[in-house]
Every structure is written in structure tokens, then in C-alpha cells.
């Protein structure tokens, strides 16, 4: 336990010491991602908006899903939140292998690379959220006092995503086919989350299994505090929050202890 505490203190101290480096790498990644791009940050809006239009047509005119509020609002809120995690993890997977010069030749806490990927995706998430505000005005859906919960929901979401980003980046460094397996897994994961439909509509054993999906309480919490005017469900959200903290702590310690072997595996 004493060694674990020492590791955590060391990691936090290093992150504070290298906070400017994290900012500079994140800034570099933002510029590189949108360099010579006609739409620039418009891509952060286009992707969830295009998906919302497609699924709105399919799931309101074919499947007839009732979500007790305008379906485009329901779908876009879920897709925007989901795309944050999906984008952050997609770039985190390769964050070490695309920065081989820095990983092998310069000393720095290597977690800055997956952390940077999450920060860049968080910026995209903030941009895409502006469309949700416009849609809420259009449909006449106004937030209530429960919106004060929003920072807590975002914090849990970010911590959970960081906790997954570290092992994915490390795993892909050792086994390069992790990035291909990730693409399959992320698609399956989206359809087992309440991104496009209420999870309570699925009954039986499948519904019970899907309710264990940690992303579902997070996405539902966004909808609760922004669209439905209610606080997140206490037990599921608290369980995910605690699980996210444990996941990040364990992932970070394992990553930190293994980072000195990264150079020989690049």
C-alpha cells in the first residue's frame, strides 16, 4: 500500500511538473488534426449531426421508437457524448506508436500522449455541444436547476475515458493488432449502450446484461440533467463514478510502472 501511495504521489507530481508539455502536445494535436481541413472544427459537429439525421429517419419512421422527447434531441445528446469517448480512445490507441521519437529519445511521463488525445476529444465535444444548445432552443426544451450536475457528469465521463485510454495505448504498443480489435469492439459497444434507444426498452437477459454497461449511466446522466430536468440515478451513477476512479488509478499505476520498457517495444 505504501508503494502504491508513493507511485500515485509521484505520478501526480510529474503531471503537475509537465503540465505545460501536456498543453503544448494537445495544442499540436489539435492543429495537426485540422490542418488543411476545409471544415476544421466543423467535423466535430458534422459527424454526430449526420448520424443523428440518419438514425432519426430510420428509428422514427421505420422502428417507431418513443423516447418522450423529440428523437433528434435524444439521439444527438447520446451521439455527442459517445463520440467524445470513441474519438478519445481511437486516438489514444495509437498515441504512443505515433510519437516514437519522443517515447524513445526524451524523458517525459508517457501518459501525456493518451491524456492529450482525451483533451483534444474533449475540445471537440465542447464544440459539438453547441449544436445541442441550438436544438434545445428549436424544440423548446429548456434546462432546469439540475444542469448544475453537468460538471460532475463530465468529470466522471473524462475520468472513465482516461482510465481506458492508458491500457489501450500501452496494449497497442506491445501488440499492434489492438487498434484493429478496438475498431470492432467500439462499434459493438455503441449499440449495446443507450446512445440511440432507451436501454429499458430491451427486456430479458439481454437487457439485464446491457444495464451493466458503464457508458449507459453516463449517457443517461447527460440526458437527465440537461433534457429531462432530473438528477442522475443515484446508484448506477455513483457506481460508475467509483469504478471510473478505481479504473484510472489502477491503469495509471500499471502504465507508470511499465513505461520504462516502452522504448524497447516501439
N, C-alpha and C positions, 0 to 999 in steps of 0.2 A: 504493500500500500504506500509506503514511503517513497519507493522508486516511482510509482505511478504519479504521486503528487509532485515529485521533483520534475518528471517529464512534462506534466501539464504546465507547471510554472515556467519551465524553460521554453516551451512552445509559445506560450502567451508573450513572454518577454521578447522572443525573437520576432514574433509578428509585429509587436509594437516598434521594435528597432527597425524593421524593414517595411514599415507601413508606407513610406514614400515609394519604395520599389514596387509594392503591390499596386499603388495608384498608377505609376508610370507604365507598368505592364498592362494594366486594364485599359489605360488610355491608348496604348499602342494597339491592343487587340481590337478596340472599337474602330480606330482609324483603318486598320488593315481589313476588317470585315466589310466596311462600306466604301473602301477606296475604289474608284472607277465604277461605282454603282449608281445608276441613274436614279433609283428610288431612295437610296440611302436608308434612313431610319423608317422610311415608308414600308420596308419589308417587315418590320416588326408589327405593323398594322395590317398589312395585306394578308399575311398567312392566316391568322385567326379569323379575319373578316371573310376571306374567301371560303374557308372551311365552314364558317357559320352559315353563309348563304347556301352552300351545297347541302349541309345536313338539315337546314331549315326546310328546304324544299322536300327532301326525302322523308324526314321524320314528322312533318306536319301534314303532308299531302298523301303520303303512302302509309306510314305506320300509325299516324294519328296519335302522337304522344301528348298527353295532357300534363303540363307542369305548373299549372295555376298562375302563370305569368307569361308574357309574350316569349315564345320559344327562342327567338333570336337573342334576347337578353340572357336567357338561361344558358344557351349554347355558347355565346361569346364569353361570358364570365368564366365558364369552365375551360374553354379552349385557351383563353389568355393565360390563366393560371397554369394550365397543363403545359403550354408551350414554354413557359419560363423554365420549368424543371427539365423538360425534354431538351431544350436548346442548351441549357447549362450543362447537363450531363453529356450531351453529344460532343460538345467542345472540350469538356473535362477529360473524356476518354483518351483523347489524343494530345492533351495539353503537355505531357512530358515528352512524348516522342517527337513533337514538332519544335521543341525547344532544346534540342540535343546539345547545342553549343553551350548554353547556359547551364544545363544539367551536369555536363561533364567537365567544364573548364572553370566555372566560377562557383565560389561557395555562397550559398543563399538557402534559406528554407524552401525546399522544393514545393511545399504546399501552396506557395504563392501562385503557381500556374493553374491548378484546378480552382483555387479561390478566385483568381482573375476571371476564369471562364464563367463562374457563377455571378460575379459582379457585372460583367458585360450583359449577361442574360437578364439580370435584374433591371438594368437600364432599359433594355428592350421591353421588358414587362411594364415598366412605368409609362413608356411611350404608348404601348398598345392599350393601356388602361384609359387613356384619354378618349378613345372611341367608345368605351363602355359608358363614360360620363355623358357623351353626346347621345347615345342610345337611350340612356335612362331619361334624359330630358325629352327626347322624342316620344317615348312611350308613357311619359308622365309618372315614372316611378322615382320616388324621392327617398333618399336615405333618412334614417331616423337616428336617435341618440346612440344606437348600437354600433354605429360606424366608429365609435371610439375604440372598439375592439380590433379594428383593422390593423394597427401596428403589431399587435400581438399575433394575429394570424399570419401576417407577412414574415414576422420573425421566426415563427415555428416552421413555416414553409422554407425559408432560407436555410435554417439550421438543418432541417431534414435533407435538403438538396446537397448541402456541403458534406453531410455525413455519407452520402452516396458517391459524391464526386471523387473523394480521396481514394477509396478502394478501386473504383473503376479506372482511374488514371494509373494507379500502381499495377493493377491487373493487366492492363493493356501493355504496360512496359515489359512485363515478363512474358505475356502470351498475346501476340499481336492479333489473334483472331477474336479477342474480346470485343473489339469495336464492331465486328460483323454480327456477333451474337447479340450485342446491345441493340442493334437496329431492329432485330426481330422481336426482342423482348419488349422494347419500348412501345411497339405497335400493339402487341398483345396487352400490355399493361394499360394503355389508354382505354381500350374497350372493356376492361374489367374495372374501370373507375367511373364515377358518376360525372363524367365530362359531358356526355351528350344525352343522358337519360337518368331519371331518378333511380338510384340503386334499389329503393324499396319496391319498385315495380317488379323486381325479379324475386320470385319466391323459391321455396325448396332449399335443397342443399347448395345449389349454385349461388343463390342469394346470400346464404349464410357465409359462404367462403368469400364472396366479394366484399362483404362488410368488414372483413379483416384487412382489406387493402388500406394501408396507411394514408394513401393520397385522397381517398374518399372523404374522410373527416376534414381534411384541409380544404378541399374544393367546396364542400358543403358549408364550411365555416365562412368562406368568402361570400357565398350566396346569402347565408343567414344574416350577416352583419351589414351587407350592402343593399341587398334586394328585398329580403323578407322582413327586415327590421326586428330581428330577434338575436339573442346571444347564441354562440355556438353550443352544440350539445356538450354538456359538461364532461361526461365520462369518456366518450370517444376522443374529443379534442384534447383533454388532459392526458389521456394515454398516449396519443401521438406526440404531444409536446415532450413528455418524459422520455418516450422512446427515441425521439429525434436528438435530444441532448445526450443520451447514452450512446447512440449510434455515432454521433460526431466525436465524442470523447474517445471511444474505442478506436474508431477509424483513424483519428488524428495521431493517437499514440502509436498504433501499428505502423502508420505511414512514416512517422518521425523516426522510429527505431530502424526502419528498413531503408531510409533514404540514402544511407552511405553506400549501399550496394547498387544504387540506380545506375551509376556511371558505367559499370561493367555489363549492364544488361541493355544499354541503349543500342 
